[in-house]
Amino acid sequence: MVLKVIIPFYRFDLWRRVQTLENTELLRQLELFLTIAEDIQNKREEEFYSRRLKEVDEFLEESRREVERLSSLLEEYEKDRNIVLERLEKYGSILKHKDRGS
């Protein structure tokens, strides 16, 4: 036995429009979910790079302080070295005069 179902065209057209609307709504929801997922990913990346930038800034600040500390140590070393060189010159000239006088 063969059962034939006849759907009037206007009802089929209505059914097709409902399907199109459902697909459009599904597509809109999918786009919304994708947008939300992209926003979340962007926020995570922004937070990650923000933390990294903060770490780099802290490292640069520590490095700057270390350079300042080493620069002051170098200045002290140069002062001490100059004092030692002056004393050596004095002792050298004293020894020269002593050798000439002997």
Backbone bond lengths (Angstrom), bond angles and torsions (degrees), N, CA, C in turn:
res aa  C-N    CA-C-N  psi(-1)  N-CA   C-N-CA  omega(-1)  CA-C   N-CA-C  phi
1 M - - - 1.432 - - 1.531 108.12 -
2 V 1.224 118.07 133.46 1.447 124.84 -177.89 1.520 107.91 -108.10
3 L 1.309 113.72 126.71 1.460 118.95 179.60 1.512 108.10 -105.88
4 K 1.264 115.94 123.09 1.452 120.20 179.54 1.520 108.25 -106.63
5 V 1.330 113.94 131.56 1.452 119.19 176.61 1.517 106.79 -112.84
6 I 1.259 114.19 124.72 1.453 118.47 179.57 1.530 107.39 -108.12
7 I 1.330 114.16 120.52 1.458 119.59 177.75 1.517 106.48 -105.87
8 P 1.283 116.32 122.64 1.464 117.50 177.82 1.530 109.73 -60.61
9 F 1.294 116.47 146.46 1.459 121.43 -174.85 1.523 111.93 -57.78
10 Y 1.310 118.65 -42.27 1.463 120.22 -177.55 1.523 110.82 -62.67
11 R 1.354 117.48 -33.26 1.464 119.40 177.98 1.533 110.19 -73.16
12 F 1.301 117.33 -38.79 1.457 120.61 177.38 1.523 109.40 -62.47
13 D 1.327 115.86 -43.86 1.452 120.57 178.81 1.525 110.24 -61.82
14 L 1.321 116.94 -40.82 1.457 121.44 177.25 1.529 110.14 -63.33
15 W 1.335 116.51 -44.70 1.472 121.06 178.84 1.531 109.99 -60.46
16 R 1.344 116.63 -43.43 1.464 121.38 179.33 1.526 110.74 -63.27
17 R 1.308 117.17 -39.54 1.460 120.45 178.02 1.524 110.93 -65.83
18 V 1.316 116.86 -39.90 1.471 119.93 177.39 1.521 109.49 -62.99
19 Q 1.329 117.28 -43.49 1.461 120.95 177.96 1.526 110.41 -61.22
20 T 1.311 116.68 -42.31 1.457 120.68 178.96 1.521 110.23 -62.82
21 L 1.324 116.58 -42.56 1.460 120.07 177.81 1.520 111.10 -63.65
22 E 1.341 116.26 -42.55 1.462 119.39 178.07 1.521 110.40 -61.76
23 N 1.326 116.39 -44.91 1.461 119.84 179.00 1.522 110.72 -63.88
24 T 1.322 116.46 -38.98 1.460 120.32 177.90 1.518 110.00 -63.97
25 E 1.328 116.46 -43.05 1.463 120.52 178.58 1.531 110.31 -64.86
26 L 1.328 116.77 -42.28 1.467 119.77 177.25 1.523 110.60 -62.25
27 L 1.319 115.81 -42.50 1.458 120.16 179.02 1.531 110.37 -63.76
28 R 1.332 116.73 -41.72 1.456 120.52 178.50 1.525 110.47 -62.80
29 Q 1.342 116.26 -43.30 1.468 119.58 178.55 1.528 111.08 -65.06
30 L 1.328 116.28 -40.47 1.460 120.02 177.88 1.527 110.23 -62.48
31 E 1.328 116.84 -44.52 1.463 119.93 177.14 1.523 111.05 -61.48
32 L 1.329 116.15 -39.13 1.459 120.67 178.24 1.530 110.34 -63.23
33 F 1.337 116.58 -46.25 1.471 120.43 178.59 1.526 111.15 -62.15
34 L 1.331 116.29 -41.89 1.463 119.80 178.90 1.529 110.87 -64.85
35 T 1.319 116.53 -39.55 1.464 120.56 177.82 1.521 110.45 -63.88
36 I 1.328 115.97 -43.88 1.468 120.20 178.23 1.522 110.33 -62.46
37 A 1.344 116.80 -44.70 1.471 120.43 179.24 1.528 110.43 -62.00
38 E 1.325 116.86 -41.04 1.466 120.68 178.64 1.526 110.66 -65.37
39 D 1.333 116.81 -41.76 1.470 120.72 177.50 1.522 111.18 -61.59
40 I 1.332 116.32 -42.29 1.468 120.63 178.66 1.522 109.97 -63.13
41 Q 1.338 116.57 -45.15 1.465 120.69 179.14 1.522 110.65 -61.97
42 N 1.332 116.70 -43.50 1.468 120.37 178.58 1.521 111.04 -62.32
43 K 1.326 116.78 -40.53 1.467 121.11 179.31 1.533 109.90 -63.98
44 R 1.335 116.58 -43.08 1.474 120.21 178.61 1.525 110.74 -62.22
45 E 1.330 115.67 -44.67 1.466 119.41 178.86 1.523 110.75 -63.18
46 E 1.327 115.88 -41.73 1.461 120.06 179.00 1.527 110.64 -62.04
47 E 1.331 116.89 -43.34 1.465 120.43 178.24 1.525 110.62 -64.80
48 F 1.352 116.52 -42.20 1.461 120.73 179.73 1.522 110.45 -60.64
49 Y 1.345 116.49 -50.77 1.461 119.64 -178.12 1.524 111.46 -68.51
50 S 1.317 116.41 -30.34 1.460 119.51 176.26 1.529 110.23 -65.25
51 R 1.342 116.21 -43.59 1.472 119.91 177.10 1.521 110.76 -63.63
52 R 1.320 116.63 -44.04 1.468 120.21 179.89 1.528 110.59 -61.95
53 L 1.334 116.35 -42.45 1.456 120.50 179.30 1.524 110.39 -63.11
54 K 1.320 116.34 -39.50 1.464 120.16 177.92 1.529 110.04 -64.33
55 E 1.350 116.78 -42.77 1.466 120.55 178.05 1.528 110.63 -61.75
56 V 1.328 116.39 -42.67 1.469 120.45 179.65 1.525 110.09 -64.29
57 D 1.342 116.76 -42.47 1.468 120.16 177.68 1.523 111.07 -60.95
58 E 1.343 116.58 -42.72 1.469 120.16 178.42 1.527 110.65 -63.39
59 F 1.339 116.42 -42.47 1.458 120.64 178.73 1.527 110.61 -62.05
60 L 1.335 116.21 -43.59 1.463 119.77 179.31 1.524 111.19 -63.50
61 E 1.322 116.70 -39.63 1.462 120.22 178.58 1.529 110.56 -64.83
62 E 1.341 116.62 -44.11 1.472 120.07 176.84 1.526 110.49 -61.98
63 S 1.318 116.66 -41.50 1.466 120.76 179.33 1.522 110.72 -63.86
64 R 1.328 116.89 -41.42 1.461 120.59 178.53 1.529 110.73 -61.80
65 R 1.336 116.24 -43.67 1.470 119.50 178.29 1.527 110.76 -63.91
66 E 1.325 116.92 -39.64 1.467 120.71 179.19 1.527 110.39 -65.54
67 V 1.325 117.17 -40.07 1.470 120.74 177.60 1.525 109.78 -62.96
68 E 1.335 116.62 -42.54 1.468 119.74 177.64 1.528 110.91 -61.93
69 R 1.325 116.20 -43.11 1.468 120.51 179.64 1.527 110.35 -62.73
70 L 1.328 116.06 -46.57 1.463 119.72 -179.66 1.527 111.30 -66.45
71 S 1.318 117.21 -35.16 1.468 120.22 177.63 1.522 110.58 -63.56
72 S 1.337 116.56 -43.02 1.471 118.65 179.11 1.529 110.50 -66.94
73 L 1.339 117.15 -37.41 1.470 119.69 176.24 1.525 110.85 -63.50
74 L 1.329 116.40 -39.82 1.460 120.56 178.73 1.527 110.70 -64.53
75 E 1.328 116.82 -40.88 1.467 119.93 176.95 1.527 110.73 -61.30
76 E 1.331 116.58 -44.41 1.470 120.27 178.39 1.524 110.57 -62.19
77 Y 1.330 116.16 -42.51 1.462 120.57 179.16 1.526 110.27 -61.14
78 E 1.341 116.51 -44.47 1.466 119.88 -179.65 1.527 111.23 -63.96
79 K 1.329 117.10 -39.29 1.469 120.09 176.72 1.523 110.14 -62.34
80 D 1.339 115.83 -48.41 1.468 119.90 179.20 1.524 111.20 -61.45
81 R 1.315 117.13 -40.46 1.465 121.57 179.77 1.524 110.00 -63.71
82 N 1.320 116.34 -42.84 1.470 119.77 178.64 1.529 111.00 -63.46
83 I 1.325 116.81 -40.30 1.473 120.41 176.97 1.521 110.33 -61.59
84 V 1.332 116.26 -45.45 1.468 120.49 179.79 1.522 110.25 -63.25
85 L 1.338 118.06 -41.94 1.467 120.91 179.07 1.528 111.36 -63.72
86 E 1.330 116.60 -40.78 1.470 119.66 177.31 1.523 110.78 -62.06
87 R 1.309 116.68 -43.63 1.469 120.46 179.69 1.522 110.96 -64.35
88 L 1.338 115.96 -40.95 1.465 119.30 178.25 1.525 110.60 -62.15
89 E 1.322 117.18 -40.90 1.465 120.25 177.86 1.528 110.59 -62.48
90 K 1.345 116.13 -43.16 1.468 119.74 178.32 1.523 110.53 -61.86
91 Y 1.341 115.55 -48.39 1.467 118.98 179.69 1.518 110.99 -62.99
92 G 1.332 116.16 -37.26 1.460 119.98 177.77 1.516 111.54 -63.45
93 S 1.331 116.28 -43.70 1.473 118.64 179.58 1.525 110.34 -69.21
94 I 1.338 118.07 -36.25 1.475 120.97 176.49 1.518 109.92 -61.66
95 L 1.340 116.47 -44.64 1.470 120.19 179.89 1.526 111.17 -65.18
96 K 1.340 117.78 -36.93 1.465 120.48 178.26 1.525 110.10 -64.18
97 H 1.317 116.52 -45.16 1.468 119.75 179.30 1.523 110.79 -65.47
98 K 1.306 116.52 -35.92 1.460 120.86 -179.78 1.529 109.72 -66.96
99 D 1.365 115.61 -42.92 1.462 119.77 178.81 1.528 110.66 -65.15
100 R 1.307 119.00 -37.49 1.460 122.28 179.91 1.522 110.35 -70.09
101 G 1.319 114.85 -35.00 1.461 118.99 -178.55 1.520 112.18 -76.73
102 S 1.320 117.87 -19.73 1.461 118.89 -177.66 1.462 113.71 -81.01
